[in-house]
Amino acid sequence: MSKQAIGVFDSGIGGTSIFKEINALLPHENTIYLADSKNAPYGNKSKDEIIALSIKNTELLLEKNCKIIVVACNTATTNAISHLRETYNIPFIGIEPAIKPAALNTQSKAIGILATKGTLSSALFHKTTDLYSNGIKIIEQVGKGIVELIEAGETNSDEMKSLLHVYLKPMLRADIDYLVLGCTHYPYLIPLLLEILPKHVKIIDSGLAVAKQTQAVLRQHELLNMTTQNTENIFYSNGNVTVLKTILDDKFIVKSLDF
């Protein structure tokens, strides 16, 4: 089983930010990535809809014989991963906003969280926030419209810049010193965020932590791929593959698939 692929799914191209961290840490692992761009964003859908889409993605990855599945979507993790773990006999790696390191390290006692509505309204998010928010002001902001712009390749557009200025304004007013990115699409905004934010504000995303957890779980289940040849990374999208191709190296295989 060790040569079987790591399965990764997201509501579009955002989870490629997670894939890149996994690929950097585990370059000999085969991967299959599902970009469910047709249904992006998940963040404004109901919990039942998110679970149904996560089941669809999971079953497609299982058909392709994946040995482990990374839910590279904060909204799908916070709303559906408990159901997936109860239903399928395969390890799942989830993602949630990196509130803990921000809360433990903030000096101003104020942190900002930019995430989707689906993540910010989930029970798992509130449970995590309650654990680490004692004595700390947390400014939550729904990133309405951001995923759609990134999916359309408009990461550096004037519209994106305007949205970010509006969303960050209350956070800066509250003197945050950490900004937590609560959606896997959002790391693609980091160059733009660095232009807008004061130098002392640190940006945190979950990518490296997820890669390390994936490595640990593979090791625990004796599923690490020890061969170093013929590694294959395949990306399937049910949307426009053009934007996906622009953010990936040419060595990766990108295919259209109706799912």
C-alpha positions in Angstrom: 0.0 0.0 0.0 2.9 2.4 0.6 3.2 3.2 -3.2 -0.5 4.2 -3.3 -1.2 7.9 -3.6 -2.0 10.4 -0.9 -5.4 11.8 -1.8 -6.1 15.5 -1.4 -9.3 17.4 -1.9 -10.4 21.0 -1.7 -13.2 23.3 -2.9 -11.0 24.3 -5.8 -7.3 25.3 -6.2 -6.7 26.6 -2.6 -5.6 23.2 -1.2 -2.6 23.3 -3.6 -1.0 25.5 -0.9 -1.2 22.4 1.3 -0.1 20.0 -1.4 3.0 22.1 -2.0 4.0 21.8 1.7 3.3 18.0 1.6 5.3 17.6 -1.6 8.2 19.6 -0.2 8.3 17.4 2.9 7.5 14.1 1.2 8.8 14.4 -2.4 8.7 10.7 -3.0 5.0 10.3 -2.3 2.5 9.9 -5.2 -0.5 12.2 -4.9 -4.0 12.7 -6.4 -5.6 16.1 -6.0 -9.3 16.9 -6.5 -10.1 20.6 -7.2 -13.9 20.8 -6.8 -14.0 24.2 -8.4 -17.4 23.7 -9.8 -18.8 23.8 -6.3 -16.5 26.5 -4.9 -16.7 28.1 -2.4 -17.8 25.6 0.2 -17.8 28.4 2.8 -21.3 29.7 2.1 -23.0 26.3 1.9 -25.0 24.4 4.6 -23.4 21.8 6.7 -25.3 19.0 4.9 -24.2 20.3 1.5 -20.5 20.4 2.7 -20.8 16.8 4.1 -22.3 15.6 0.8 -19.6 17.2 -1.3 -16.9 15.8 1.1 -18.4 12.3 0.7 -18.4 12.6 -3.1 -14.7 13.7 -3.1 -13.7 11.0 -0.6 -15.4 8.2 -2.6 -13.7 9.3 -5.8 -10.3 9.2 -4.1 -11.0 5.8 -2.6 -11.9 4.6 -6.1 -8.4 5.7 -7.1 -6.9 3.6 -4.3 -5.6 6.4 -2.1 -4.0 5.3 1.1 -4.8 8.4 3.2 -6.9 11.5 2.5 -6.0 15.1 3.3 -9.1 17.3 3.6 -7.3 20.4 2.3 -10.2 22.7 3.1 -10.9 24.4 6.4 -14.6 24.5 5.8 -14.8 20.8 4.9 -12.6 19.8 7.9 -14.6 21.8 10.4 -18.0 20.6 9.1 -17.4 17.1 7.7 -14.3 15.4 8.9 -15.9 13.7 12.0 -18.5 12.2 9.7 -15.8 11.0 7.2 -13.8 9.4 10.0 -16.8 7.6 11.3 -17.8 6.4 7.9 -14.6 5.3 6.1 -11.8 3.0 7.3 -8.9 5.2 6.1 -6.8 7.9 7.9 -8.0 11.4 7.4 -5.9 14.5 7.9 -7.8 17.7 8.6 -7.1 21.4 8.7 -8.3 24.1 11.0 -7.1 27.7 11.5 -3.8 27.9 13.4 -5.4 29.8 16.4 -3.2 28.1 19.0 0.3 29.5 17.9 -1.2 32.9 17.4 -2.9 33.0 20.8 0.2 31.7 22.6 2.6 34.2 21.0 0.6 37.4 20.7 2.0 40.4 22.5 -0.8 42.8 21.8 -3.4 40.2 23.0 -5.3 40.7 19.8 -5.3 38.3 16.8 -7.2 38.4 13.5 -8.8 35.4 11.8 -9.7 35.7 8.1 -11.8 32.6 7.1 -15.0 31.5 5.3 -18.4 31.7 6.8 -18.6 27.9 7.0 -15.4 27.7 9.1 -16.2 30.6 11.4 -19.7 29.3 12.1 -18.7 25.6 12.8 -18.7 23.9 16.1 -15.1 22.7 15.8 -13.9 26.3 15.2 -15.7 27.6 18.3 -14.4 24.7 20.4 -10.8 25.5 19.3 -11.3 29.3 19.8 -12.7 28.7 23.3 -9.6 26.7 24.3 -7.2 29.5 23.4 -9.0 32.8 23.6 -8.8 33.4 27.3 -7.7 37.0 27.8 -7.2 37.5 24.1 -9.3 39.6 21.7 -10.1 37.7 18.5 -11.4 39.6 15.5 -13.1 37.3 13.1 -13.7 38.3 9.5 -15.6 36.4 6.8 -13.6 36.6 3.5 -16.6 37.0 1.3 -15.7 37.0 -2.3 -12.0 36.1 -1.9 -12.2 32.4 -3.0 -14.2 33.3 -6.1 -11.5 35.9 -7.1 -8.7 33.4 -6.5 -10.5 30.7 -8.5 -10.8 33.2 -11.4 -7.1 34.1 -11.3 -7.8 37.5 -9.9 -5.4 37.3 -6.9 -3.8 40.6 -7.5 -6.7 42.5 -8.9 -7.9 45.9 -7.7 -11.1 44.3 -6.5 -9.1 41.9 -4.3 -7.0 44.8 -2.9 -10.2 46.7 -2.0 -11.7 43.7 -0.3 -8.6 43.1 1.8 -8.4 46.7 2.9 -12.0 46.6 4.1 -11.6 43.2 5.9 -8.3 44.1 7.6 -9.3 47.6 8.8 -11.1 46.5 12.0 -8.2 44.1 12.8 -5.6 46.8 12.5 -7.8 49.1 14.5 -7.8 46.4 17.3 -3.9 46.3 17.1 -3.6 42.7 16.0 0.0 41.3 15.8 -1.0 38.0 14.3 -3.3 37.3 11.3 -4.5 33.7 11.0 -5.4 32.5 7.5 -8.4 30.2 7.9 -8.8 29.0 4.3 -6.3 27.1 2.2 -6.9 29.6 -0.7 -5.7 32.5 1.4 -1.9 31.7 1.4 -1.9 32.9 -2.2 -2.7 36.3 -0.8 0.4 36.5 1.3 2.4 38.8 -1.0 -0.6 41.2 -1.1 -1.1 41.0 2.6 2.5 41.8 3.3 2.1 45.0 1.3 -1.0 46.0 3.3 -0.1 44.9 6.9 2.3 46.7 9.2 5.7 45.0 9.4 5.1 43.7 12.9 2.0 41.7 12.0 2.8 38.0 11.5 0.8 35.8 9.1 0.1 32.2 10.0 -1.3 29.4 7.9 -1.6 25.7 8.6 0.3 24.3 5.6 3.6 23.1 7.2 1.7 21.7 10.3 -0.6 19.7 8.0 2.4 18.3 6.1 4.1 17.2 9.3 0.9 15.6 10.5 0.5 13.7 7.2 4.1 12.4 7.5 3.5 11.3 11.1 0.3 9.5 10.3 1.9 7.7 7.3 4.8 6.7 9.5 2.4 5.5 12.3 0.5 3.3 9.8 3.7 2.2 8.0 2.5 3.7 4.8 5.5 5.9 3.9 6.7 5.4 0.3 10.3 4.3 0.5 10.9 4.1 -3.3 12.4 7.2 -4.9 11.5 6.7 -8.6 8.6 7.4 -10.9 6.7 9.7 -8.5 3.4 10.9 -10.0 1.4 13.9 -8.9 -2.0 14.2 -10.7 -4.4 17.1 -10.4 -8.1 16.7 -11.4 -10.4 19.7 -11.7 -14.0 19.9 -12.6 -13.6 23.6 -13.4 -11.3 25.7 -15.6 -7.9 24.1 -15.4 -6.1 27.2 -16.7 -5.7 28.9 -13.3 -4.7 25.5 -11.7 -1.9 25.1 -14.3 -0.5 28.6 -13.7 0.1 27.9 -10.0 1.7 24.5 -10.4 5.0 23.3 -11.8 5.0 21.9 -15.3 6.1 18.5 -14.0 2.7 18.0 -12.5 -0.2 16.4 -14.5 -3.4 18.5 -14.7 -6.5 16.9 -16.1 -10.2 17.9 -16.5 -12.6 15.5 -14.8 -16.4 15.8 -14.4 -17.1 14.9 -10.8 
